[in-house]
Amino acid sequence: MGKHADAARTPGTARPCVVYFHGGGWVLGSAQTHDAVARALCADGEVIVLNVDYRRAPEHVFPAAVDDAVAAFRWAHANAERLGIDPERIAVAGDSAGGNLSAVVAQETTRDGGPKPALQMLFVPVTDLTLPRSDSYERFSSGYFLTRANMDWYEATYLTGSPMLGGSSDVDIDSLRADPRVSPLRATDLDALVAAGLPPAYVAVAGFDPLRDEGIAYARMLERAGVATTLRVHTDAVHPFINILATDLGRRCMAEAVGAMRTALGVDPA
């Protein structure tokens, strides 16, 4: 499951929880690489954090990461009492590929009619792998930390187990790209999801990031559909801003996110 970080709490008092999914293109990263992020959410947000080590490609291709992410949320909900968690205040959160998984968990659990998150916190999320790519994909394709070449490699490895698309002849790439469990922006049942209570969202994107436009598009899609959504565009940031907590930029972005999270999950003001 990964690491369990526990905020200080009064004995017998159930706390909100964040189930966190790390970034890394569904291929790289781990609970260890994102430990600082999990600890910051835990300490500053006064919430319990479950930092999830989901299965990664190429050994485990789509939908293994999705299955693990959904299972992790459901496990947290099922074990809430013994973990000191309030089952009605469990959020999902993640950056990049982890933001993608958080959005997918919110959709899938709502779609299935079971327990669903109280909040989806999406940092620089991947929301759309369909073609053609967005304008920001082209404008920031190189030179701004995350590159288009990086994303092409992540996508191919995640979807096919090969670093090159076409590496597996029996994979229909276009169908996979359009699957809402890969591209949540392409969900065709959004009205039904909203009617069933799709969770509110906090979406934070970076101004210099290939993924900027699809993150904005996802937030605006949710907002138009009636989902309570906060969109924050950090115009001076590059892709991994939530992971650079040693900088003023990272601390500022984290502080904003924590404030929004505390409000959404009903944590008393700091």
N, C-alpha and C positions, 0 to 999 in steps of 0.2 A: 504493500500500500504506500510506503514511503514514510516520511517523518511526521510525527504528531507533536506540534508545538502548542503549548497550553498557556494562555494568558492567566495571570493571577486572578482568582475569583473567590468570592465568599463561599465557604462550604455550603452545599445544598442549593446554590443558585445556578440555574442553567444559563450558559452564555451563548451568544451567537457564534457561528462557525463559518469559516471560509474554506472551501475545498479548492485547493490551488493546483493548477496544471501549468507546468513550466513550458517555456518556449524551446526552440531548437529545430524547427522544421519537421517535427515528428521523427527526427533522426538523431539529433544531438541533444545535449542537455540532460539534466537529472534533478532529483530533489536536492542533491548537494550543490549543484551550480546555482540554484535559485534559493538557497537557504536564507540569504540575507533579505530577499524580498519577503519570504514567508515570515521571517522573524519581525520585520518592520510592520507588516500587517498585524501580526499578533500583538506586539508590544504597544504600538501606537493606537491600534484600533480596539484593543482590549477584547479581542475575539480569540477563539480557538482556531488554529489553522491545521488542516490536514494537507500536507505537501505530497502530492501523489507521484509515484514513479510508475507511470504507465508504460506499456510495451511500445518499443520503437522499431521503426524500419532500419535496415532492410530485412532483418530477421522476422519482423512482425509487420506486415503491410496492412493498409486499410482493410477492414474496419477495426483492427485490434485495439488501437489507441482509443477509438470512440467507445468500444465495448468496455474497456477498462475505466474510462472516465465516467460513463453512466453508472457502472457498477460501484465506483468509489463514492459517488454522490448517494446512491441508494444505501450503501453500507453505512455511511455517516448518519443518514436518517434513521436506519433500523437500529443503530447502536447509540443513538443520541443520549438515552438516559444514563447508560454506564459511562459515557464520555463527558457528562456534564453539559451537554449541548441542548439548546432549545430547538426542537425539530422544526419549528415554524420560522426560525431565523438562520437558515443555512444558505449561504451564498456560494456561487461558483465564480472563480476568477482565474485569469491566466494571461500570459503575454504571447503574442505572435501565434504560433501553432497552439499554444495553450489557451489563447483567447478564442481561437477557432473551436477548440474542444469545449470551452465554456458555453459558447453560443449554441453549439450542437447539443450539449447536455440540456440546456434550457428548452430547446425545441423538442428533443426526443422525450424527455420526461413529461412535458406538457402534452405531447402527441399521444403518449401512452396512458394518460389519465391518472398517473400515479403521483406520489409526492414529487414536488418540483421546487427548484430553488426560490428563495425569497428575493434574490438579486443576481444579475449576471454582470460581472465586472470584466470588461474586455479591453486589454491594453494592446495597442497596435495589432489588432486581430487580422488573421487571414479569413476573409469571408467569401471570396469568389475566385475559383481557379478556372472558370470558363473563359473562352476566347470571344472577342479580342480583349486584350488587357486594358486597364485604365490608363488615363493620361499620366498619372503619377508614376505608374510602372515605367513609362517611357521617359519621363523627365528625370527621374532619379534612378535610372537603371544601373548606374555605376558611380562610385565616388562618395557615397553617403552611408557607409557601413554595410547595410544589407543591399545586395545587388540583384539584378534580374537573373544573372547566372546562378547565384545562390538559390534563388527561389525555383528556378527550373530544375536544379539538382534535387532539392528537397521534394518537390512535387513528384518527379519521376521515381525517386526512391520510395516515397510513401505509398504511391499508388501501384507501383509495379514490382518493387524490390530491386530494381535496376537503376543505376544513375543516369540512364538514357531512356527517354520515352521510346516505346517500341521494343524494349528489351524482353517483354513477354508477349508473344503473339496472340494469346488468348484473352488479352485484356482490352476492353472497349474503353479507351481513354476518355472519349467525349462523354460517354454515359457516366463514368466515374466523376469527371469534373462537375457535371450538373447535379450529381446526387447531393441533396441538402445536408447530408452528413459530412460532405467534403466542402461544399459551398453553401453555407446557411443563407446567404443572400438570395439563393435561387429556390427557396422553399415555395412550393406552389399552394400550400394550404395555410398561408399566413392568416387569413381571416378566421379560419377555424381555430388556429393556435391562439389568436388574440381572444376569441370568445371563450376559450378554455382557460384563460388566465396566464398567457405567456409572461414571464417575470419581467419586472422593470430592469432597465439597463443603464450602466455607466460605461461609456465608450471613450477612451482616450487615444488619440492618434498623434503621430509626429509629423511636423511640417515637411521634413526632408526624408521621405520614406516611400518606397515603391507601393507600400500597402495603404498609404494615406487615403486615397480616394475610395477604396472599397470599404474601409472602416467607416468613413463618413457616410457612404451610401447605405451601409447597414443601419447605422443610427437613424438616419432620416427615414428609411423604410419602416423601422419600428415606430418612430414618432408619428408618421402619417397614418399608420394602422391603429394608433390609439394606445400604444405602449408607453408608459412613463419612461422617458429617456433623457439622459444627460450626455451631451457630446462636448468633449473638451479637445480642442486642437492646439497642441503645443507647437506653435509656429517656429520655435527656435530649436527644436529637438530632432535627433535622428532616431532610427528604429529602436535601439535598446534602452531608451531613457529610464525605464522603470528599474533596470538592473544596475544603474550606475549611481548608487546611493552615496558614494564618496564625493559626489559633485553637488554643487548648489542646485543644478538643474534636476538631478535625480531626486534630491530631498524635497524640492518644491513640488514636483509632480506627485511624489508619494504622499506628501501632506495633503494635497488637494483630493487625491483618491481616498485617502483614509477618512477625511472629513465627510465626503459623500457616502462612504460605506457606513460610517457610524450613524449618520442620519437615517439611511435606508433601513438599517438593522436595529434601530432603536437603542443604540448605546448612549448612555448619559454623556453629555458634553464633557470634554476633557478639562 
